[in-house]
């Protein structure tokens, strides 16, 4: 591990903040924040970040390939 990313350093803090911002973006992109008309969250994994990177990558892959890759990377949520 490089010294710049050693736990508790400014480099580590910047990297951790960058990672959190990406997860927040992916959370919204994957629709985990959406509610139905009754105010209930619609995504089965609302409130968790489990599987978020995989789901976001699958959605990006589907978008880039015109929706043709759904079977290749199904997470059960898309």
N, C-alpha and C positions, 0 to 999 in steps of 0.2 A: 504494500500500500504506500502510495506517495504521501509525503508529509503534508501536502496541501489538502488532502482529504482525510487526515487523521481526525478521529472523533473529537469534537469540541473546538476545532479550529475554524477560522473564517471560511476557508475553502470548503470544509465539510458543510458548514451552515449554508453557504451559497448553493452547493449541490443538492442539499436536502430541500431547500426552498424551491429550486428548479423542478425537482422530482414531484413535489407536492402540487405545484402549479399544473404540471402535465396531468397528474391524476385528476385534478379538479376539472380540467378540460375534457378528459376522457369520460368522466362521470356524467357530464352533461351530454356529450356526443352519443353515449350509449343509452341515454334516456332514463337513467336511474333516478332522476329528480322529478319525473313527471307524475302527475296525479290525475285520477279520473274525475268525472263530474261530481262525485260524492266526497272528494277530498282524500281518497285512498291512493297510496302510491301504487303504480301499476307494474313496476319492474320487480321480479322475484328476488333480486339481490339489492334492493334499495337499502341504503345505509351501510353497505359494505364496499370494500375495495377489492374483495376476493375475485380473482379472475378478470379484473378490469383491463389490464394490459392486453390480455389475449382477446377479449371481446372488442376492444378498440381496434386492435390490429386486424381482426377479422372484418369489422365494418369498413375500415380503410381499404382493405384488399377487395372487398365486394364493390365498393364505390369505384375503385380504379379499374376493375374488370367488368364493369357494367352489371354487377349483381350476379355474376356467373359462378362465384366461388363459395357460395353459402354452404354447400355440402362439404367442402374441403375443410372448413374451419368452424363448424357449428359449435356454439357454446351452450346451446339449449335455450338461449335468451334472445336470439336474433332471428 
